[in-house]
Amino acid sequence: MNNEVNIDLNDDVQSLINAVNNFFPGTATVTFIGKLQAGYVRHDQAQTIQDGKNIIVQIDDLSAPNYTASHELLHLLMVLRGFPQVFFSLTTGDDKLDEQLKMMGTELYDIVSHFVVVAEQRKHGLITDEIESMYLKGIYATIKPEPQPVDDQMTFG
């Protein structure tokens, strides 16, 4: 059963696909799977899969196809153009602390890389007021409200 959906991506996203293909030794493509439209955007609505010498950006939510495709393609282009990557080859000797440091390092890396991605998306008009609203809806759909009464362990004093 083929779940792929045919979506026409705008010229800016097509240009990004071409840019990725200029740097990637195989072929990069974007595919849309399923027909889900959550009505919000989140960074977990797409994934990049390497298939032999090809790379496929799979998008599983059709709420904002140009935004989501461009977001993943920009991350891929950053890697291909030499944007620094995070590696964890050192240890403190404390596995628990190492895990915390890896999580913190990864979060900081994600923040920095998203400054670059979002700036590029804005430059090409891929982030509009509607996309910003959909992004906030994605946050609200992800974050659960604090329990009542508030748990004292979650409060800084």
Phi and psi in radians as a Rosetta constraint file:
Dihedral C 1 N 2 CA 2 C 2 CIRCULARHARMONIC -1.666 0.35
Dihedral N 2 CA 2 C 2 N 3 CIRCULARHARMONIC 2.047 0.35
Dihedral C 2 N 3 CA 3 C 3 CIRCULARHARMONIC -1.662 0.35
Dihedral N 3 CA 3 C 3 N 4 CIRCULARHARMONIC 0.015 0.35
Dihedral C 3 N 4 CA 4 C 4 CIRCULARHARMONIC -1.191 0.35
Dihedral N 4 CA 4 C 4 N 5 CIRCULARHARMONIC 2.489 0.35
Dihedral C 4 N 5 CA 5 C 5 CIRCULARHARMONIC -2.054 0.35
Dihedral N 5 CA 5 C 5 N 6 CIRCULARHARMONIC 2.451 0.35
Dihedral C 5 N 6 CA 6 C 6 CIRCULARHARMONIC -1.555 0.35
Dihedral N 6 CA 6 C 6 N 7 CIRCULARHARMONIC 2.034 0.35
Dihedral C 6 N 7 CA 7 C 7 CIRCULARHARMONIC -2.156 0.35
Dihedral N 7 CA 7 C 7 N 8 CIRCULARHARMONIC 2.297 0.35
Dihedral C 7 N 8 CA 8 C 8 CIRCULARHARMONIC -1.511 0.35
Dihedral N 8 CA 8 C 8 N 9 CIRCULARHARMONIC 2.007 0.35
Dihedral C 8 N 9 CA 9 C 9 CIRCULARHARMONIC -1.510 0.35
Dihedral N 9 CA 9 C 9 N 10 CIRCULARHARMONIC 2.627 0.35
Dihedral C 9 N 10 CA 10 C 10 CIRCULARHARMONIC -1.265 0.35
Dihedral N 10 CA 10 C 10 N 11 CIRCULARHARMONIC 3.020 0.35
Dihedral C 10 N 11 CA 11 C 11 CIRCULARHARMONIC -1.078 0.35
Dihedral N 11 CA 11 C 11 N 12 CIRCULARHARMONIC -0.647 0.35
Dihedral C 11 N 12 CA 12 C 12 CIRCULARHARMONIC -1.104 0.35
Dihedral N 12 CA 12 C 12 N 13 CIRCULARHARMONIC -0.708 0.35
Dihedral C 12 N 13 CA 13 C 13 CIRCULARHARMONIC -1.255 0.35
Dihedral N 13 CA 13 C 13 N 14 CIRCULARHARMONIC -0.687 0.35
Dihedral C 13 N 14 CA 14 C 14 CIRCULARHARMONIC -1.044 0.35
Dihedral N 14 CA 14 C 14 N 15 CIRCULARHARMONIC -0.676 0.35
Dihedral C 14 N 15 CA 15 C 15 CIRCULARHARMONIC -1.116 0.35
Dihedral N 15 CA 15 C 15 N 16 CIRCULARHARMONIC -0.672 0.35
Dihedral C 15 N 16 CA 16 C 16 CIRCULARHARMONIC -1.134 0.35
Dihedral N 16 CA 16 C 16 N 17 CIRCULARHARMONIC -0.718 0.35
Dihedral C 16 N 17 CA 17 C 17 CIRCULARHARMONIC -1.034 0.35
Dihedral N 17 CA 17 C 17 N 18 CIRCULARHARMONIC -0.778 0.35
Dihedral C 17 N 18 CA 18 C 18 CIRCULARHARMONIC -1.098 0.35
Dihedral N 18 CA 18 C 18 N 19 CIRCULARHARMONIC -0.713 0.35
Dihedral C 18 N 19 CA 19 C 19 CIRCULARHARMONIC -1.103 0.35
Dihedral N 19 CA 19 C 19 N 20 CIRCULARHARMONIC -0.768 0.35
Dihedral C 19 N 20 CA 20 C 20 CIRCULARHARMONIC -1.064 0.35
Dihedral N 20 CA 20 C 20 N 21 CIRCULARHARMONIC -0.768 0.35
Dihedral C 20 N 21 CA 21 C 21 CIRCULARHARMONIC -1.144 0.35
Dihedral N 21 CA 21 C 21 N 22 CIRCULARHARMONIC -0.443 0.35
Dihedral C 21 N 22 CA 22 C 22 CIRCULARHARMONIC -1.210 0.35
Dihedral N 22 CA 22 C 22 N 23 CIRCULARHARMONIC -0.501 0.35
Dihedral C 22 N 23 CA 23 C 23 CIRCULARHARMONIC -1.771 0.35
Dihedral N 23 CA 23 C 23 N 24 CIRCULARHARMONIC -0.431 0.35
Dihedral C 23 N 24 CA 24 C 24 CIRCULARHARMONIC -1.549 0.35
Dihedral N 24 CA 24 C 24 N 25 CIRCULARHARMONIC 2.341 0.35
Dihedral C 24 N 25 CA 25 C 25 CIRCULARHARMONIC -1.230 0.35
Dihedral N 25 CA 25 C 25 N 26 CIRCULARHARMONIC -0.342 0.35
Dihedral C 25 N 26 CA 26 C 26 CIRCULARHARMONIC -1.803 0.35
Dihedral N 26 CA 26 C 26 N 27 CIRCULARHARMONIC -2.520 0.35
Dihedral C 26 N 27 CA 27 C 27 CIRCULARHARMONIC -2.071 0.35
Dihedral N 27 CA 27 C 27 N 28 CIRCULARHARMONIC 2.321 0.35
Dihedral C 27 N 28 CA 28 C 28 CIRCULARHARMONIC -1.841 0.35
Dihedral N 28 CA 28 C 28 N 29 CIRCULARHARMONIC 2.327 0.35
Dihedral C 28 N 29 CA 29 C 29 CIRCULARHARMONIC -2.354 0.35
Dihedral N 29 CA 29 C 29 N 30 CIRCULARHARMONIC 2.834 0.35
Dihedral C 29 N 30 CA 30 C 30 CIRCULARHARMONIC -2.060 0.35
Dihedral N 30 CA 30 C 30 N 31 CIRCULARHARMONIC 2.251 0.35
Dihedral C 30 N 31 CA 31 C 31 CIRCULARHARMONIC -2.204 0.35
Dihedral N 31 CA 31 C 31 N 32 CIRCULARHARMONIC 2.617 0.35
Dihedral C 31 N 32 CA 32 C 32 CIRCULARHARMONIC -1.994 0.35
Dihedral N 32 CA 32 C 32 N 33 CIRCULARHARMONIC 2.211 0.35
Dihedral C 32 N 33 CA 33 C 33 CIRCULARHARMONIC -2.035 0.35
Dihedral N 33 CA 33 C 33 N 34 CIRCULARHARMONIC 2.332 0.35
Dihedral C 33 N 34 CA 34 C 34 CIRCULARHARMONIC 1.383 0.35
Dihedral N 34 CA 34 C 34 N 35 CIRCULARHARMONIC -3.111 0.35
Dihedral C 34 N 35 CA 35 C 35 CIRCULARHARMONIC -2.215 0.35
Dihedral N 35 CA 35 C 35 N 36 CIRCULARHARMONIC 0.322 0.35
Dihedral C 35 N 36 CA 36 C 36 CIRCULARHARMONIC -1.098 0.35
Dihedral N 36 CA 36 C 36 N 37 CIRCULARHARMONIC 2.372 0.35
Dihedral C 36 N 37 CA 37 C 37 CIRCULARHARMONIC -2.361 0.35
Dihedral N 37 CA 37 C 37 N 38 CIRCULARHARMONIC 1.611 0.35
Dihedral C 37 N 38 CA 38 C 38 CIRCULARHARMONIC -1.224 0.35
Dihedral N 38 CA 38 C 38 N 39 CIRCULARHARMONIC -0.392 0.35
Dihedral C 38 N 39 CA 39 C 39 CIRCULARHARMONIC 1.542 0.35
Dihedral N 39 CA 39 C 39 N 40 CIRCULARHARMONIC 0.087 0.35
Dihedral C 39 N 40 CA 40 C 40 CIRCULARHARMONIC -2.488 0.35
Dihedral N 40 CA 40 C 40 N 41 CIRCULARHARMONIC 2.943 0.35
Dihedral C 40 N 41 CA 41 C 41 CIRCULARHARMONIC -2.086 0.35
Dihedral N 41 CA 41 C 41 N 42 CIRCULARHARMONIC 2.458 0.35
Dihedral C 41 N 42 CA 42 C 42 CIRCULARHARMONIC -2.507 0.35
Dihedral N 42 CA 42 C 42 N 43 CIRCULARHARMONIC 2.827 0.35
Dihedral C 42 N 43 CA 43 C 43 CIRCULARHARMONIC -1.384 0.35
Dihedral N 43 CA 43 C 43 N 44 CIRCULARHARMONIC -0.019 0.35
Dihedral C 43 N 44 CA 44 C 44 CIRCULARHARMONIC -1.732 0.35
Dihedral N 44 CA 44 C 44 N 45 CIRCULARHARMONIC 0.251 0.35
Dihedral C 44 N 45 CA 45 C 45 CIRCULARHARMONIC -1.606 0.35
Dihedral N 45 CA 45 C 45 N 46 CIRCULARHARMONIC 0.116 0.35
Dihedral C 45 N 46 CA 46 C 46 CIRCULARHARMONIC -2.608 0.35
Dihedral N 46 CA 46 C 46 N 47 CIRCULARHARMONIC 2.746 0.35
Dihedral C 46 N 47 CA 47 C 47 CIRCULARHARMONIC -2.561 0.35
Dihedral N 47 CA 47 C 47 N 48 CIRCULARHARMONIC 2.721 0.35
Dihedral C 47 N 48 CA 48 C 48 CIRCULARHARMONIC -1.932 0.35
Dihedral N 48 CA 48 C 48 N 49 CIRCULARHARMONIC 2.233 0.35
Dihedral C 48 N 49 CA 49 C 49 CIRCULARHARMONIC -2.149 0.35
Dihedral N 49 CA 49 C 49 N 50 CIRCULARHARMONIC 2.274 0.35
Dihedral C 49 N 50 CA 50 C 50 CIRCULARHARMONIC -1.631 0.35
Dihedral N 50 CA 50 C 50 N 51 CIRCULARHARMONIC 2.237 0.35
Dihedral C 50 N 51 CA 51 C 51 CIRCULARHARMONIC -2.186 0.35
Dihedral N 51 CA 51 C 51 N 52 CIRCULARHARMONIC 1.629 0.35
Dihedral C 51 N 52 CA 52 C 52 CIRCULARHARMONIC 1.136 0.35
Dihedral N 52 CA 52 C 52 N 53 CIRCULARHARMONIC -2.175 0.35
Dihedral C 52 N 53 CA 53 C 53 CIRCULARHARMONIC -1.629 0.35
Dihedral N 53 CA 53 C 53 N 54 CIRCULARHARMONIC 0.121 0.35
Dihedral C 53 N 54 CA 54 C 54 CIRCULARHARMONIC -1.892 0.35
Dihedral N 54 CA 54 C 54 N 55 CIRCULARHARMONIC 2.762 0.35
Dihedral C 54 N 55 CA 55 C 55 CIRCULARHARMONIC -2.256 0.35
Dihedral N 55 CA 55 C 55 N 56 CIRCULARHARMONIC 2.367 0.35
Dihedral C 55 N 56 CA 56 C 56 CIRCULARHARMONIC -2.117 0.35
Dihedral N 56 CA 56 C 56 N 57 CIRCULARHARMONIC 2.184 0.35
Dihedral C 56 N 57 CA 57 C 57 CIRCULARHARMONIC -1.615 0.35
Dihedral N 57 CA 57 C 57 N 58 CIRCULARHARMONIC 1.949 0.35
Dihedral C 57 N 58 CA 58 C 58 CIRCULARHARMONIC -1.744 0.35
Dihedral N 58 CA 58 C 58 N 59 CIRCULARHARMONIC 2.206 0.35
Dihedral C 58 N 59 CA 59 C 59 CIRCULARHARMONIC -2.032 0.35
Dihedral N 59 CA 59 C 59 N 60 CIRCULARHARMONIC 2.211 0.35
Dihedral C 59 N 60 CA 60 C 60 CIRCULARHARMONIC -1.924 0.35
Dihedral N 60 CA 60 C 60 N 61 CIRCULARHARMONIC 0.202 0.35
Dihedral C 60 N 61 CA 61 C 61 CIRCULARHARMONIC -2.417 0.35
Dihedral N 61 CA 61 C 61 N 62 CIRCULARHARMONIC 2.243 0.35
Dihedral C 61 N 62 CA 62 C 62 CIRCULARHARMONIC -1.684 0.35
Dihedral N 62 CA 62 C 62 N 63 CIRCULARHARMONIC 0.253 0.35
Dihedral C 62 N 63 CA 63 C 63 CIRCULARHARMONIC -1.080 0.35
Dihedral N 63 CA 63 C 63 N 64 CIRCULARHARMONIC -0.691 0.35
Dihedral C 63 N 64 CA 64 C 64 CIRCULARHARMONIC -2.575 0.35
Dihedral N 64 CA 64 C 64 N 65 CIRCULARHARMONIC 1.274 0.35
Dihedral C 64 N 65 CA 65 C 65 CIRCULARHARMONIC -1.038 0.35
Dihedral N 65 CA 65 C 65 N 66 CIRCULARHARMONIC -0.696 0.35
Dihedral C 65 N 66 CA 66 C 66 CIRCULARHARMONIC -1.179 0.35
Dihedral N 66 CA 66 C 66 N 67 CIRCULARHARMONIC -0.710 0.35
Dihedral C 66 N 67 CA 67 C 67 CIRCULARHARMONIC -1.088 0.35
Dihedral N 67 CA 67 C 67 N 68 CIRCULARHARMONIC -0.906 0.35
Dihedral C 67 N 68 CA 68 C 68 CIRCULARHARMONIC -1.134 0.35
Dihedral N 68 CA 68 C 68 N 69 CIRCULARHARMONIC -0.776 0.35
Dihedral C 68 N 69 CA 69 C 69 CIRCULARHARMONIC -1.105 0.35
Dihedral N 69 CA 69 C 69 N 70 CIRCULARHARMONIC -0.788 0.35
Dihedral C 69 N 70 CA 70 C 70 CIRCULARHARMONIC -1.124 0.35
Dihedral N 70 CA 70 C 70 N 71 CIRCULARHARMONIC -0.639 0.35
Dihedral C 70 N 71 CA 71 C 71 CIRCULARHARMONIC -1.054 0.35
Dihedral N 71 CA 71 C 71 N 72 CIRCULARHARMONIC -0.872 0.35
Dihedral C 71 N 72 CA 72 C 72 CIRCULARHARMONIC -1.174 0.35
Dihedral N 72 CA 72 C 72 N 73 CIRCULARHARMONIC -0.719 0.35
Dihedral C 72 N 73 CA 73 C 73 CIRCULARHARMONIC -1.111 0.35
Dihedral N 73 CA 73 C 73 N 74 CIRCULARHARMONIC -0.655 0.35
Dihedral C 73 N 74 CA 74 C 74 CIRCULARHARMONIC -1.156 0.35
Dihedral N 74 CA 74 C 74 N 75 CIRCULARHARMONIC -0.702 0.35
Dihedral C 74 N 75 CA 75 C 75 CIRCULARHARMONIC -1.045 0.35
Dihedral N 75 CA 75 C 75 N 76 CIRCULARHARMONIC -0.782 0.35
Dihedral C 75 N 76 CA 76 C 76 CIRCULARHARMONIC -1.106 0.35
Dihedral N 76 CA 76 C 76 N 77 CIRCULARHARMONIC -0.768 0.35
Dihedral C 76 N 77 CA 77 C 77 CIRCULARHARMONIC -1.100 0.35
Dihedral N 77 CA 77 C 77 N 78 CIRCULARHARMONIC -0.651 0.35
Dihedral C 77 N 78 CA 78 C 78 CIRCULARHARMONIC -1.069 0.35
Dihedral N 78 CA 78 C 78 N 79 CIRCULARHARMONIC -0.765 0.35
Dihedral C 78 N 79 CA 79 C 79 CIRCULARHARMONIC -1.105 0.35
Dihedral N 79 CA 79 C 79 N 80 CIRCULARHARMONIC -0.812 0.35
Dihedral C 79 N 80 CA 80 C 80 CIRCULARHARMONIC -1.128 0.35
Dihedral N 80 CA 80 C 80 N 81 CIRCULARHARMONIC -0.490 0.35
Dihedral C 80 N 81 CA 81 C 81 CIRCULARHARMONIC -1.635 0.35
Dihedral N 81 CA 81 C 81 N 82 CIRCULARHARMONIC 0.056 0.35
Dihedral C 81 N 82 CA 82 C 82 CIRCULARHARMONIC 1.713 0.35
Dihedral N 82 CA 82 C 82 N 83 CIRCULARHARMONIC 0.268 0.35
Dihedral C 82 N 83 CA 83 C 83 CIRCULARHARMONIC -1.020 0.35
Dihedral N 83 CA 83 C 83 N 84 CIRCULARHARMONIC 2.313 0.35
Dihedral C 83 N 84 CA 84 C 84 CIRCULARHARMONIC -0.951 0.35
Dihedral N 84 CA 84 C 84 N 85 CIRCULARHARMONIC 2.447 0.35
Dihedral C 84 N 85 CA 85 C 85 CIRCULARHARMONIC -1.881 0.35
Dihedral N 85 CA 85 C 85 N 86 CIRCULARHARMONIC 2.800 0.35
Dihedral C 85 N 86 CA 86 C 86 CIRCULARHARMONIC -1.628 0.35
Dihedral N 86 CA 86 C 86 N 87 CIRCULARHARMONIC 2.275 0.35
Dihedral C 86 N 87 CA 87 C 87 CIRCULARHARMONIC -2.277 0.35
Dihedral N 87 CA 87 C 87 N 88 CIRCULARHARMONIC 2.536 0.35
Dihedral C 87 N 88 CA 88 C 88 CIRCULARHARMONIC -2.164 0.35
Dihedral N 88 CA 88 C 88 N 89 CIRCULARHARMONIC 1.321 0.35
Dihedral C 88 N 89 CA 89 C 89 CIRCULARHARMONIC -1.710 0.35
Dihedral N 89 CA 89 C 89 N 90 CIRCULARHARMONIC 0.002 0.35
Dihedral C 89 N 90 CA 90 C 90 CIRCULARHARMONIC -1.908 0.35
Dihedral N 90 CA 90 C 90 N 91 CIRCULARHARMONIC 2.802 0.35
Dihedral C 90 N 91 CA 91 C 91 CIRCULARHARMONIC -2.388 0.35
Dihedral N 91 CA 91 C 91 N 92 CIRCULARHARMONIC 2.636 0.35
Dihedral C 91 N 92 CA 92 C 92 CIRCULARHARMONIC -1.554 0.35
Dihedral N 92 CA 92 C 92 N 93 CIRCULARHARMONIC -0.190 0.35
Dihedral C 92 N 93 CA 93 C 93 CIRCULARHARMONIC 1.617 0.35
Dihedral N 93 CA 93 C 93 N 94 CIRCULARHARMONIC -0.145 0.35
Dihedral C 93 N 94 CA 94 C 94 CIRCULARHARMONIC -1.998 0.35
Dihedral N 94 CA 94 C 94 N 95 CIRCULARHARMONIC 1.847 0.35
Dihedral C 94 N 95 CA 95 C 95 CIRCULARHARMONIC -0.983 0.35
Dihedral N 95 CA 95 C 95 N 96 CIRCULARHARMONIC -0.688 0.35
Dihedral C 95 N 96 CA 96 C 96 CIRCULARHARMONIC -1.145 0.35
Dihedral N 96 CA 96 C 96 N 97 CIRCULARHARMONIC -0.784 0.35
Dihedral C 96 N 97 CA 97 C 97 CIRCULARHARMONIC -1.138 0.35
Dihedral N 97 CA 97 C 97 N 98 CIRCULARHARMONIC -0.720 0.35
Dihedral C 97 N 98 CA 98 C 98 CIRCULARHARMONIC -1.000 0.35
Dihedral N 98 CA 98 C 98 N 99 CIRCULARHARMONIC -0.769 0.35
Dihedral C 98 N 99 CA 99 C 99 CIRCULARHARMONIC -1.096 0.35
Dihedral N 99 CA 99 C 99 N 100 CIRCULARHARMONIC -0.742 0.35
Dihedral C 99 N 100 CA 100 C 100 CIRCULARHARMONIC -1.108 0.35
Dihedral N 100 CA 100 C 100 N 101 CIRCULARHARMONIC -0.736 0.35
Dihedral C 100 N 101 CA 101 C 101 CIRCULARHARMONIC -1.136 0.35
Dihedral N 101 CA 101 C 101 N 102 CIRCULARHARMONIC -0.682 0.35
Dihedral C 101 N 102 CA 102 C 102 CIRCULARHARMONIC -1.105 0.35
Dihedral N 102 CA 102 C 102 N 103 CIRCULARHARMONIC -0.778 0.35
Dihedral C 102 N 103 CA 103 C 103 CIRCULARHARMONIC -1.097 0.35
Dihedral N 103 CA 103 C 103 N 104 CIRCULARHARMONIC -0.779 0.35
Dihedral C 103 N 104 CA 104 C 104 CIRCULARHARMONIC -1.142 0.35
Dihedral N 104 CA 104 C 104 N 105 CIRCULARHARMONIC -0.769 0.35
Dihedral C 104 N 105 CA 105 C 105 CIRCULARHARMONIC -1.070 0.35
Dihedral N 105 CA 105 C 105 N 106 CIRCULARHARMONIC -0.727 0.35
Dihedral C 105 N 106 CA 106 C 106 CIRCULARHARMONIC -1.132 0.35
Dihedral N 106 CA 106 C 106 N 107 CIRCULARHARMONIC -0.749 0.35
Dihedral C 106 N 107 CA 107 C 107 CIRCULARHARMONIC -1.072 0.35
Dihedral N 107 CA 107 C 107 N 108 CIRCULARHARMONIC -0.780 0.35
Dihedral C 107 N 108 CA 108 C 108 CIRCULARHARMONIC -1.109 0.35
Dihedral N 108 CA 108 C 108 N 109 CIRCULARHARMONIC -0.722 0.35
Dihedral C 108 N 109 CA 109 C 109 CIRCULARHARMONIC -1.055 0.35
Dihedral N 109 CA 109 C 109 N 110 CIRCULARHARMONIC -0.800 0.35
Dihedral C 109 N 110 CA 110 C 110 CIRCULARHARMONIC -1.048 0.35
Dihedral N 110 CA 110 C 110 N 111 CIRCULARHARMONIC -0.705 0.35
Dihedral C 110 N 111 CA 111 C 111 CIRCULARHARMONIC -1.076 0.35
Dihedral N 111 CA 111 C 111 N 112 CIRCULARHARMONIC -0.849 0.35
Dihedral C 111 N 112 CA 112 C 112 CIRCULARHARMONIC -1.105 0.35
Dihedral N 112 CA 112 C 112 N 113 CIRCULARHARMONIC -0.798 0.35
Dihedral C 112 N 113 CA 113 C 113 CIRCULARHARMONIC -1.136 0.35
Dihedral N 113 CA 113 C 113 N 114 CIRCULARHARMONIC -0.581 0.35
Dihedral C 113 N 114 CA 114 C 114 CIRCULARHARMONIC -1.263 0.35
Dihedral N 114 CA 114 C 114 N 115 CIRCULARHARMONIC -0.453 0.35
Dihedral C 114 N 115 CA 115 C 115 CIRCULARHARMONIC -1.035 0.35
Dihedral N 115 CA 115 C 115 N 116 CIRCULARHARMONIC -0.746 0.35
Dihedral C 115 N 116 CA 116 C 116 CIRCULARHARMONIC -1.203 0.35
Dihedral N 116 CA 116 C 116 N 117 CIRCULARHARMONIC -0.854 0.35
Dihedral C 116 N 117 CA 117 C 117 CIRCULARHARMONIC -1.049 0.35
Dihedral N 117 CA 117 C 117 N 118 CIRCULARHARMONIC -0.869 0.35
Dihedral C 117 N 118 CA 118 C 118 CIRCULARHARMONIC -1.119 0.35
Dihedral N 118 CA 118 C 118 N 119 CIRCULARHARMONIC -0.694 0.35
Dihedral C 118 N 119 CA 119 C 119 CIRCULARHARMONIC -1.053 0.35
Dihedral N 119 CA 119 C 119 N 120 CIRCULARHARMONIC -0.741 0.35
Dihedral C 119 N 120 CA 120 C 120 CIRCULARHARMONIC -1.161 0.35
Dihedral N 120 CA 120 C 120 N 121 CIRCULARHARMONIC -0.733 0.35
Dihedral C 120 N 121 CA 121 C 121 CIRCULARHARMONIC -1.092 0.35
Dihedral N 121 CA 121 C 121 N 122 CIRCULARHARMONIC -0.731 0.35
Dihedral C 121 N 122 CA 122 C 122 CIRCULARHARMONIC -1.107 0.35
Dihedral N 122 CA 122 C 122 N 123 CIRCULARHARMONIC -0.720 0.35
Dihedral C 122 N 123 CA 123 C 123 CIRCULARHARMONIC -1.011 0.35
Dihedral N 123 CA 123 C 123 N 124 CIRCULARHARMONIC -0.555 0.35
Dihedral C 123 N 124 CA 124 C 124 CIRCULARHARMONIC -1.785 0.35
Dihedral N 124 CA 124 C 124 N 125 CIRCULARHARMONIC 0.234 0.35
Dihedral C 124 N 125 CA 125 C 125 CIRCULARHARMONIC 1.213 0.35
Dihedral N 125 CA 125 C 125 N 126 CIRCULARHARMONIC 0.382 0.35
Dihedral C 125 N 126 CA 126 C 126 CIRCULARHARMONIC -1.552 0.35
Dihedral N 126 CA 126 C 126 N 127 CIRCULARHARMONIC -0.138 0.35
Dihedral C 126 N 127 CA 127 C 127 CIRCULARHARMONIC -2.037 0.35
Dihedral N 127 CA 127 C 127 N 128 CIRCULARHARMONIC 1.942 0.35
Dihedral C 127 N 128 CA 128 C 128 CIRCULARHARMONIC -1.928 0.35
Dihedral N 128 CA 128 C 128 N 129 CIRCULARHARMONIC 3.094 0.35
Dihedral C 128 N 129 CA 129 C 129 CIRCULARHARMONIC -1.029 0.35
Dihedral N 129 CA 129 C 129 N 130 CIRCULARHARMONIC -0.659 0.35
Dihedral C 129 N 130 CA 130 C 130 CIRCULARHARMONIC -1.129 0.35
Dihedral N 130 CA 130 C 130 N 131 CIRCULARHARMONIC -0.742 0.35
Dihedral C 130 N 131 CA 131 C 131 CIRCULARHARMONIC -1.128 0.35
Dihedral N 131 CA 131 C 131 N 132 CIRCULARHARMONIC -0.740 0.35
Dihedral C 131 N 132 CA 132 C 132 CIRCULARHARMONIC -1.032 0.35
Dihedral N 132 CA 132 C 132 N 133 CIRCULARHARMONIC -0.746 0.35
Dihedral C 132 N 133 CA 133 C 133 CIRCULARHARMONIC -1.109 0.35
Dihedral N 133 CA 133 C 133 N 134 CIRCULARHARMONIC -0.736 0.35
Dihedral C 133 N 134 CA 134 C 134 CIRCULARHARMONIC -1.149 0.35
Dihedral N 134 CA 134 C 134 N 135 CIRCULARHARMONIC -0.603 0.35
Dihedral C 134 N 135 CA 135 C 135 CIRCULARHARMONIC -1.138 0.35
Dihedral N 135 CA 135 C 135 N 136 CIRCULARHARMONIC -0.789 0.35
Dihedral C 135 N 136 CA 136 C 136 CIRCULARHARMONIC -1.091 0.35
Dihedral N 136 CA 136 C 136 N 137 CIRCULARHARMONIC -0.674 0.35
Dihedral C 136 N 137 CA 137 C 137 CIRCULARHARMONIC -1.066 0.35
Dihedral N 137 CA 137 C 137 N 138 CIRCULARHARMONIC -0.631 0.35
Dihedral C 137 N 138 CA 138 C 138 CIRCULARHARMONIC -1.135 0.35
Dihedral N 138 CA 138 C 138 N 139 CIRCULARHARMONIC -0.656 0.35
Dihedral C 138 N 139 CA 139 C 139 CIRCULARHARMONIC -1.146 0.35
Dihedral N 139 CA 139 C 139 N 140 CIRCULARHARMONIC -0.833 0.35
Dihedral C 139 N 140 CA 140 C 140 CIRCULARHARMONIC -1.100 0.35
Dihedral N 140 CA 140 C 140 N 141 CIRCULARHARMONIC -0.544 0.35
Dihedral C 140 N 141 CA 141 C 141 CIRCULARHARMONIC -1.279 0.35
Dihedral N 141 CA 141 C 141 N 142 CIRCULARHARMONIC -0.338 0.35
Dihedral C 141 N 142 CA 142 C 142 CIRCULARHARMONIC -1.663 0.35
Dihedral N 142 CA 142 C 142 N 143 CIRCULARHARMONIC -0.725 0.35
Dihedral C 142 N 143 CA 143 C 143 CIRCULARHARMONIC -1.505 0.35
Dihedral N 143 CA 143 C 143 N 144 CIRCULARHARMONIC 2.254 0.35
Dihedral C 143 N 144 CA 144 C 144 CIRCULARHARMONIC -1.554 0.35
Dihedral N 144 CA 144 C 144 N 145 CIRCULARHARMONIC 2.507 0.35
Dihedral C 144 N 145 CA 145 C 145 CIRCULARHARMONIC -1.084 0.35
Dihedral N 145 CA 145 C 145 N 146 CIRCULARHARMONIC 2.661 0.35
Dihedral C 145 N 146 CA 146 C 146 CIRCULARHARMONIC -1.133 0.35
Dihedral N 146 CA 146 C 146 N 147 CIRCULARHARMONIC 2.508 0.35
Dihedral C 146 N 147 CA 147 C 147 CIRCULARHARMONIC -1.197 0.35
Dihedral N 147 CA 147 C 147 N 148 CIRCULARHARMONIC 2.623 0.35
Dihedral C 147 N 148 CA 148 C 148 CIRCULARHARMONIC -1.961 0.35
Dihedral N 148 CA 148 C 148 N 149 CIRCULARHARMONIC 2.282 0.35
Dihedral C 148 N 149 CA 149 C 149 CIRCULARHARMONIC -1.210 0.35
Dihedral N 149 CA 149 C 149 N 150 CIRCULARHARMONIC 2.795 0.35
Dihedral C 149 N 150 CA 150 C 150 CIRCULARHARMONIC -1.128 0.35
Dihedral N 150 CA 150 C 150 N 151 CIRCULARHARMONIC 2.357 0.35
Dihedral C 150 N 151 CA 151 C 151 CIRCULARHARMONIC -1.306 0.35
Dihedral N 151 CA 151 C 151 N 152 CIRCULARHARMONIC 2.106 0.35
Dihedral C 151 N 152 CA 152 C 152 CIRCULARHARMONIC -1.048 0.35
Dihedral N 152 CA 152 C 152 N 153 CIRCULARHARMONIC -0.428 0.35
Dihedral C 152 N 153 CA 153 C 153 CIRCULARHARMONIC -1.250 0.35
Dihedral N 153 CA 153 C 153 N 154 CIRCULARHARMONIC -0.308 0.35
Dihedral C 153 N 154 CA 154 C 154 CIRCULARHARMONIC -1.652 0.35
Dihedral N 154 CA 154 C 154 N 155 CIRCULARHARMONIC 0.040 0.35
Dihedral C 154 N 155 CA 155 C 155 CIRCULARHARMONIC -1.888 0.35
Dihedral N 155 CA 155 C 155 N 156 CIRCULARHARMONIC 2.327 0.35
Dihedral C 155 N 156 CA 156 C 156 CIRCULARHARMONIC -1.576 0.35
Dihedral N 156 CA 156 C 156 N 157 CIRCULARHARMONIC 2.398 0.35
